[in-house]
Amino acid sequence: MIETPLFFAIAIPAVVLMGMSKGGFSGLGLISMPMLALVVSPVTAAAIMLPILIVQDAVSVWAYRRDFDPRLLYIMVPGSIAGIAIGWIFAAQVPEAAVRVGVGLISVGFVALYWRRRSVMEEAERERRSVLAGGFWGVVAGYTSFVAHAGGPPFQVYVLPQRLSPLLYAGTSTMFFAITNLVKVVPYVALGQFSTENLRASALLFPLAIASTFLGVWMVKRIDAKRFFTLIYVLSFVVGVKLIWDGFRDLL
């Protein structure tokens, strides 16, 4: 199915959504993998998407090089690397569908608590002081990112209550996942997921990946904070429901 008209009909919007996500609209990217998995196997979809993610990361890292919170990276990145290692060790033990359900439940549950306005300000202060919580959600984000490119919701659980500005939030997310995706290259190579055909398909989509990432960056800088985070929470909820549906469908 790779490099057929049907493949590109699905891959093009999937890459655009991932680019928008990398540009700052975290959550959109989670839709990309299920879309691509409609025309190729989930393993092939992950292998094609990872080089595209790295190219998009390069664009977004340059765009947000001055706008990120290093403290949050110090807290979460070590956990992410540990989560990737766990995913590598247990790659064949835990069904991807189960991971999708778990990530979806985390995302929906987190947004539901936010919408209930359950002491969000107090929770933010508590989470800021909790290095242990940041490390834990870093592990979860690294593991789910390795298995299903679905590290966004666990990352958001810890970072969204920090009340960062849209630029600072987008930049911190960019740096975190840029590091995470680079670390994932080693186990992906070890597991033999990079075939010549997959890499060629990735290369054909690189120009679109770069352009869509710049579009996301441009939009983030022109949307006000309230609308930005409302959109992020809505996207997180919708994607969470989608992941739960897809995961249960595959399990059953």
C-alpha positions as CSV (number, residue, x, y, z in Angstrom):
1,M,0.0,0.0,0.0
2,I,3.0,2.4,0.4
3,E,3.3,5.1,-2.3
4,T,-0.1,4.3,-3.8
5,P,-2.7,7.1,-4.4
6,L,-4.7,5.8,-1.4
7,F,-1.6,5.9,0.8
8,F,-0.9,9.5,0.0
9,A,-4.6,10.5,0.2
10,I,-4.4,9.5,3.9
11,A,-0.7,10.3,4.6
12,I,-0.9,13.9,3.4
13,P,-3.6,15.1,5.9
14,A,-2.0,12.9,8.6
15,V,1.3,14.7,8.2
16,V,-0.3,18.1,8.1
17,L,-2.1,17.4,11.4
18,M,1.2,16.2,12.9
19,G,2.9,19.3,11.6
20,M,0.3,21.5,13.3
21,S,0.8,19.5,16.5
22,K,4.6,20.1,16.3
23,G,4.0,23.7,15.6
24,G,2.3,24.0,19.0
25,F,-1.2,22.5,18.8
26,S,-0.5,19.4,20.9
27,G,-3.2,16.8,20.5
28,L,-3.7,17.0,16.8
29,G,-0.8,14.7,16.2
30,L,-2.5,11.8,18.0
31,I,-5.0,11.6,15.2
32,S,-2.2,11.1,12.6
33,M,-1.1,7.6,13.6
34,P,-4.6,6.0,13.6
35,M,-5.2,7.7,10.2
36,L,-2.0,6.2,8.7
37,A,-2.8,2.8,10.2
38,L,-5.9,2.7,8.0
39,V,-3.7,2.0,4.9
40,V,-0.6,0.4,6.4
41,S,0.1,-1.7,9.5
42,P,0.6,0.1,12.8
43,V,4.3,-0.9,12.9
44,T,4.8,0.4,9.4
45,A,2.9,3.6,10.2
46,A,5.2,4.2,13.2
47,A,8.3,3.5,11.2
48,I,7.3,6.0,8.4
49,M,6.2,8.6,10.9
50,L,9.3,8.7,13.1
51,P,11.7,10.3,10.5
52,I,8.9,12.8,9.7
53,L,8.6,13.6,13.4
54,I,12.3,14.2,13.7
55,V,12.3,16.6,10.6
56,Q,9.3,18.4,12.1
57,D,11.1,18.6,15.5
58,A,14.1,20.3,13.8
59,V,11.8,23.0,12.5
60,S,9.9,23.5,15.8
61,V,13.1,23.4,17.9
62,W,14.5,26.3,15.9
63,A,11.2,28.2,16.1
64,Y,10.9,27.8,19.9
65,R,14.7,27.8,20.8
66,R,14.1,30.8,23.1
67,D,10.7,29.8,24.5
68,F,10.7,26.7,26.8
69,D,10.9,25.8,30.4
70,P,14.2,24.0,31.1
71,R,13.1,23.1,34.7
72,L,10.3,21.0,33.3
73,L,12.6,19.2,30.9
74,Y,15.1,18.4,33.7
75,I,12.2,16.8,35.6
76,M,10.5,14.9,32.7
77,V,13.2,13.9,30.2
78,P,15.0,11.3,32.4
79,G,11.6,9.7,33.0
80,S,10.9,9.7,29.3
81,I,14.2,7.9,28.5
82,A,13.3,5.3,31.2
83,G,9.9,4.9,29.6
84,I,11.4,4.3,26.2
85,A,13.7,1.7,27.6
86,I,10.7,-0.1,29.2
87,G,8.9,0.1,25.9
88,W,11.8,-1.4,24.1
89,I,12.2,-4.3,26.6
90,F,8.5,-5.1,26.6
91,A,7.7,-4.2,23.0
92,A,6.2,-7.6,22.2
93,Q,4.6,-8.2,25.6
94,V,1.9,-5.5,25.8
95,P,-0.6,-5.1,23.0
96,E,-0.6,-1.7,21.3
97,A,-4.4,-1.7,21.6
98,A,-4.2,-1.8,25.4
99,V,-1.7,1.1,25.4
100,R,-4.2,3.1,23.3
101,V,-7.0,2.4,25.7
102,G,-4.8,3.4,28.7
103,V,-3.6,6.7,27.0
104,G,-7.2,7.5,26.0
105,L,-8.5,7.0,29.6
106,I,-5.7,9.2,31.0
107,S,-6.5,11.9,28.5
108,V,-10.3,11.8,29.0
109,G,-10.0,11.6,32.7
110,F,-7.7,14.5,33.0
111,V,-9.8,16.8,30.8
112,A,-13.0,15.7,32.7
113,L,-11.3,16.8,36.0
114,Y,-10.4,20.1,34.4
115,W,-13.9,20.8,33.1
116,R,-15.2,20.1,36.6
117,R,-12.9,22.9,37.8
118,R,-11.6,20.8,40.6
119,S,-9.2,23.2,42.4
120,V,-7.2,23.7,39.2
121,M,-5.1,26.6,40.8
122,E,-4.3,24.6,43.9
123,E,-3.5,21.5,41.8
124,A,-1.1,23.6,39.6
125,E,0.8,24.8,42.7
126,R,1.0,21.2,44.0
127,E,2.2,19.8,40.7
128,R,4.8,22.5,40.4
129,R,6.5,21.2,43.6
130,S,6.1,17.5,42.7
131,V,9.3,16.4,41.0
132,L,8.1,12.8,41.6
133,A,4.9,13.4,39.7
134,G,6.8,14.9,36.8
135,G,9.2,11.9,36.6
136,F,6.3,9.5,36.7
137,W,4.4,11.2,33.8
138,G,7.7,11.5,32.0
139,V,8.0,7.7,32.1
140,V,4.4,7.2,31.0
141,A,4.9,9.7,28.1
142,G,8.2,8.0,27.0
143,Y,6.6,4.6,27.1
144,T,3.4,5.5,25.2
145,S,5.4,7.6,22.7
146,F,7.6,4.6,21.9
147,V,4.8,2.1,21.6
148,A,2.2,4.3,19.8
149,H,3.6,7.8,19.2
150,A,1.0,8.8,21.9
151,G,3.0,10.6,24.5
152,G,1.0,13.8,24.4
153,P,-1.7,13.1,27.0
154,P,0.6,12.0,29.8
155,F,2.8,15.0,29.1
156,Q,-0.2,17.3,29.2
157,V,-1.3,15.8,32.6
158,Y,1.7,17.3,34.3
159,V,2.5,20.4,32.1
160,L,-0.9,21.9,31.4
161,P,-1.7,22.7,35.1
162,Q,1.6,24.7,35.2
163,R,-0.2,27.7,33.6
164,L,2.6,28.4,31.1
165,S,2.0,30.9,28.3
166,P,1.0,29.4,24.9
167,L,4.5,30.1,23.6
168,L,6.2,28.6,26.6
169,Y,3.9,25.6,26.6
170,A,4.4,24.9,22.9
171,G,8.2,25.3,23.2
172,T,8.5,23.0,26.2
173,S,6.4,20.4,24.5
174,T,8.6,20.8,21.4
175,M,11.9,20.3,23.2
176,F,10.5,17.3,25.3
177,F,9.3,15.4,22.2
178,A,12.3,16.3,20.1
179,I,14.6,14.6,22.7
180,T,12.2,11.7,23.1
181,N,12.0,11.1,19.3
182,L,15.8,11.1,18.9
183,V,16.2,8.6,21.7
184,K,13.6,6.4,20.0
185,V,15.7,6.0,16.9
186,V,18.1,3.5,18.6
187,P,15.5,0.9,19.6
188,Y,13.6,1.4,16.4
189,V,16.7,0.6,14.4
190,A,17.4,-2.4,16.7
191,L,13.9,-3.7,16.1
192,G,14.4,-3.4,12.3
193,Q,11.6,-0.9,11.7
194,F,13.4,1.2,9.1
195,S,13.2,-0.5,5.7
196,T,14.2,1.3,2.5
197,E,10.6,1.5,1.4
198,N,9.5,3.1,4.6
199,L,12.3,5.6,4.6
200,R,11.5,6.6,1.0
201,A,7.9,7.2,1.9
202,S,9.0,9.4,4.8
203,A,11.3,11.4,2.5
204,L,8.6,12.1,0.0
205,L,6.5,13.7,2.8
206,F,9.3,15.8,4.3
207,P,8.5,19.0,2.4
208,L,4.9,18.9,3.5
209,A,6.0,18.1,7.1
210,I,8.2,21.2,7.2
211,A,5.6,23.5,5.7
212,S,2.8,22.3,8.1
213,T,5.0,22.8,11.1
214,F,5.8,26.4,10.2
215,L,2.0,26.9,9.8
216,G,1.4,25.6,13.3
217,V,4.1,27.9,14.7
218,W,2.6,30.9,12.9
219,M,-0.9,30.2,14.2
220,V,0.2,29.7,17.9
221,K,1.8,33.1,17.9
222,R,-1.5,34.7,16.8
223,I,-4.0,33.0,19.0
224,D,-4.8,34.3,22.5
225,A,-4.0,32.2,25.5
226,K,-7.6,31.4,26.6
227,R,-8.6,30.2,23.2
228,F,-5.4,28.3,22.8
229,F,-5.7,26.2,25.9
230,T,-9.5,25.7,25.4
231,L,-8.6,24.2,22.0
232,I,-5.9,22.0,23.5
233,Y,-8.3,20.6,26.2
234,V,-11.0,19.9,23.6
235,L,-8.5,18.2,21.3
236,S,-7.2,16.1,24.2
237,F,-10.7,15.0,25.0
238,V,-11.6,14.1,21.4
239,V,-8.4,12.3,20.8
240,G,-8.7,10.4,24.1
241,V,-12.2,9.2,23.1
242,K,-10.8,8.2,19.7
243,L,-7.9,6.2,21.3
244,I,-10.3,4.4,23.7
245,W,-12.6,3.4,20.8
246,D,-9.7,2.2,18.6
247,G,-8.1,0.3,21.4
248,F,-11.3,-1.5,22.5
249,R,-12.1,-2.3,18.9
250,D,-8.7,-3.9,18.3
251,L,-8.8,-5.8,21.6
252,L,-12.3,-7.2,20.9
